[in-house]
Amino acid sequence: MSSNKTKRKVLFHRFFNIYGGGTSGGQIKVRDSFEHIRQSDEFTPRVYFNSKTKWFDNPGNVWRPYKDSSDEIQHWKPENGDILFFAGVDWMIFDEKERDNPPVPVLNIAHPRHTRAGDKRNKYLHHPAIRITKSTLSKKILDHYGVNGPVYVIPDAIDPDDFPEPNPAPDIDILIVGLKNPVVARQIYKSLNWLNRFRRDKLNIHVQLPPKLPTRSDFLNLVNRAKMVVYLPLEKKFGAEGFYLPALEGMFMEKLVVCPFAVGNVDFCIHGETCIMPKYNVISMLNGIRSALAMSAAERSKMISNGKKITENHLIHTERQSLLNLLDQVDDIWSQKDLFQGKK
């Protein structure tokens, strides 16, 4: 592997100012991209933390290990030959003129919810960039909307090394993951507990509500305790999900998954095969859970097996190679001015 001095820099810009900053799924996946690039022979990643960033004593912040390290740069000053990797509101580092005509190529993670007029990231879709999105349906939505630049699909992935050892004796019968929809989560939890009164064999039902657990490992350990996991992603009215990794994580840990359609999960959540996909309302979710409880051991085993198998399409080495392949093509893509609107 060649020395870092000869490698081309890929610059990341990160900003967060709340206690939970640096802990979200989006932050984790941007960090994963940073680590993927570190594995390259041709590129090296560097991160700039915006001066408005606030650091809290938060163990779940995945960017803390890079603070005051050789990976951090103290000044944002892209040079010829650099590549920028943007996600979320990273465009804020540029003034309007630079956004309209970036000085170097820009890779930009984008999700369907960014196309909503009320989304704070919507205005950035009109600036030229090579877009990365997470599912085939997400690409169709972004293409139809008319983002400024080509859109490439690099699905999110999981690293098997991140997961706890399989749990041979899970103690939670039904886990409701309700961080993104606590109102509906409480309603489902309350209804299940009421129905539980009439069961001879009582179910151990658990609901996860805000605030989130301190670290991702804490969350994965909670899921590992469950037999069935009911996931409540972002609803469509809030823009839905870019991918929704938690449901895939449940499949990897061989849980029986109940998860409604959330746009980004379309490539791995397949109703009746890898999971149960009820409509996104309380009654349908409850009926989906009842269906799951009524499954025979053979049906349950088959669905769990199918879910586990589909995770093989979303392992970390595939994500890494797809990103590095795209980086290899950046100059060729960026030079094709017909792919971008108004780019000089």
N, C-alpha and C positions, 0 to 999 in steps of 0.2 A: 504494500500500500504506500502511495506517495505521501510526501510530507504535507502537512496542513498549509504550508506557505505557498504551495503550488496549486492548491485547490481553489475552486471558484466559490465565493461566499454566497450563501443564501441567508438573507436577513429576515428575522422575525421581529415583530413589534407586539408587545403585550401590555395590556392596561387593565387594572381592576382596582376598585376602591370600596368594596364591601367585604364584610368578614368572610363570606363564602367565596370570595374571588379566588380563581385558580383551582377550584375544586369541581367544576362542572364537567359534563361529558364532552362538551366542546373544547374546553381547555385541555382535557386529557388527550383528545385526538390530535390537537395541534401539537402538543408535546410529543405524541407518538411520531408525527411527521418530522419533528426536529430530530428525534433519535434515528429515524429511518435514514435521514440525510447524513447523519454521522457515520453510517455504515458504508457510504459511497467512497469510491476511489477518486471521484472527480469533483465532489462538492463538500463544503464544510458549512455547518449552520452556526449562526451567531444570533443572539437575542438582545434586543434593546427594550428595557422597561421604561415606559413613559414616566416622566417626572411627576405626574399626578397619581401614579400608582401608590396604593397604600398597602403596606405589609402588616399582616396581623399574625399573632401567634396561633396559626392554624395548621395543624399537621396534614390536612388534606390538600394543601396548595401544591400542585405538582411542579410549579415553577420555582419553588424555594431553593432546590439544590443548585439552580443555575445563577442565583443571585451572588454577586461578588466572586464569580468563578471565571475561568478563562473563556467560557462560552458567552459571557456578557460583554456587550459593547457599551461604552459610556456616552457616546454621541451618535445620533442618527444622521448619517451622511453617506447615502448610497454612492458607490463609485462605479465607473464604467466596468462592465463585466459582472456586476452583482445581479442577483435575482431576489425579488421580494416575495415573501410568503405571507399573505394576509388572510385573516378570518375575522368575522364579527365587525367591530368598529375600528379595525386597524387603520382604515383609510384616514382616520382623523389626524394622523401624523403628517399628512400632506395638506398643502393649501389647495384651493380650487383649481388653480392653473396646473399644478403638478398632477392632480387627480385626472384631469382631462388628457394629459399627455405625460404619463409617468416616464421618468428618466431612464428606467431599466425595466426589463420584463417583470410582470406581476402575476403570480399564481394566487388565486383567491377562492377559498372555500365558500360555496353559496348553497342555500337551502330554499325550498319552495316558499317557506313563510316570509322570506325576504322580499317576495314579489308583492306582498300586501302593502297598500298605501300607508298604513299606520305604522309599519315596522321601521325602526330607526336605521336599519341597514338598507332600506329600499333605494335610497338615493345613490348608493354606491354601485348598484347594478348597472348604472348608465356610464360608468367609467371603464375604459378598456382594461381587460384582464383575461388571462387564461383561467377559466372557471373549473373548479373541481366540485362535483356533487356526489352524493352517496348512493343513489339508486337509479334504476332505469326510468321510473316514473318521475323522479325529481328532475332528471335531465329533460324529459318531455315538457314538464311544466316551465322550466327555465327557458328552454328554447322557444316555446310558444309565447312566453312573456316578452322575449326579445332582449335578453341581456347583451351587453356589449362585449362580445368575444365568444370564442368556441367553448363548449361545455364538455368535460370529460368525466366519466363515471369511475370513481375509485371507492368501492364500498368500504365501510368501516370494518374493522377486524378485531379479533381478540387474540391475546397472547396467552397460550395455555399455562405459561409459567406464573401468571398473575393469580391463578385460581387455587382455592384451598383443596386439600385432598377430598375425594368423594366421601360423603357422609352416609355410612351404612344404616344409620338409625335416625332419620329426620324426625323431629318432635313437633313441627308445625304442620298441620294438615292443609291449611290454606293461608297463604301469605298474600296480602293485598298491598301492592306497591303504589302508594298514593301521593307521592311528593308533588307530582305535576297536576293533580286534580284532587286535593284533599276533601272537597265538598262531596264529590261522588264516592270517594273512598269511604268516607264516614257513613254514607247512606248504605253502601253495600255491606260494610262491616256490621252495621246495626241490624240490617235485614237478615244477614246470615246468622247472627247471634239469636235473633228471634226464632228463626227456623230450627236452630240447634236445640231449642227447648223441647222439641217434639221428637228428636232422634234418640234412639236407644243407645247408640254408640256416639257419644258426644265428640265433636270436632274441636281441635285446638286451632282457633282462628286468630290471626295476628294482622294488624294493619300498620304500615309504615307511613307516618305523617311528618310534615315539617316540624322541627328543622332536620336537615339531612344528617346522617351519621358522619362522624369526623373524617373518615377516610373511605376510599373505595374498597379497601380490604374489609372494613367493617360491614359494608353493604353486601359484598359477596359472601361473607360468612353468614349473614342473616339469611340470604337466599338459600345457602347450603343447608340450612336447617329445615327447609320446607319440602313438602311432597308436591304441592301444586302452587303455582305463583300466578296471581292475577295482576296484570300490568295495566296501569292507566297512563298512557302517553298524553302528549298535548292533543287537545281536541282540534278538529278541523277549523273551527271558528277562530282558533288562536294560531292558525297556520300549520298545524300538524308537525310531524317530525321529519328531520333530514334523513335519519336512518332508524334510530331507536335501538341502541345497542343492548340495553338491559334485557329485552326479550330474547335476544340471541344468546346472551350470557346464561339465561335460565335454561335454554335448550342445551347449551354446552355442558351444564351441570346436571343434565338429565332430569329436569323437572317437567311436570306436565304444565304447559303454558296456556293461559287464557289471555288473549290480547286482541283488542279491536284493531281494525284497519287504521293506520296512521300515516299514510302516504309512503314515508321512507322505509317502512318495514315490509313492503309488498314483495320483495325478492326472497324473503326467508319465512315470513309468516304466511303459511298456506293452510287455509281452513280445511279441517278434516284430515290433514296429512301431518303437518309439523306442530299444529296447535289448534285450539278452538278460537274462532274469531267472531264473537258476537257483535251486533251493532253497538255503537257507543252510547248506550243509555242504561239506566239502572236495571230496568226490567230485563232487557236482553242480556246484560252482563250476568244477572242472577240466573237466568235460564241457561246461559253458557256454563256457569259453574255447576249447576245441577246436572247438566249433560256430562260434564267431566266426572262428577262423583258417581254417575250411573254407569260409566264405562266398565266393561269387563277387564279383567287383568290382562288378557291378550290384546284388547284394543288399546289399553293404556300403554302397554309395553311397546306396541307398534308405533304409536304416535311419538313417544319419547325417543325411540330409536331413530325415527325419521328426522326429528328435531336435531338430535345429536349429529346425524349424518350431514345435514345441510350446513352445519357450522364449519365443515371442512372447506366450504367455499369462501370462508371468511376468516382465515387464519393470518396471523401477523406477517408472515414472510411474503404472502401474496400481495398484501397491501404495500409492503415495503418495495417490492419489485415494480409494482405498477407506478408508484410515485417516482422512483428513480428513472424508470423508462420515460415518463413524461418530462422530467427534468432534462434528460438527454435530447429531447425534441424542442425545448423551449425556444431556442434561437430561430429555428425553422418556422415554428408557429408564429412567433412574435413578428417576424419579418413579412408575414402575409397580411398586408394592410387591408385587403378585402374582407378579412375575418372580423375587423373591428370598425366601429363607427367613429369617424372623425379623428382617427389616430394619424399623426404626422409621421 
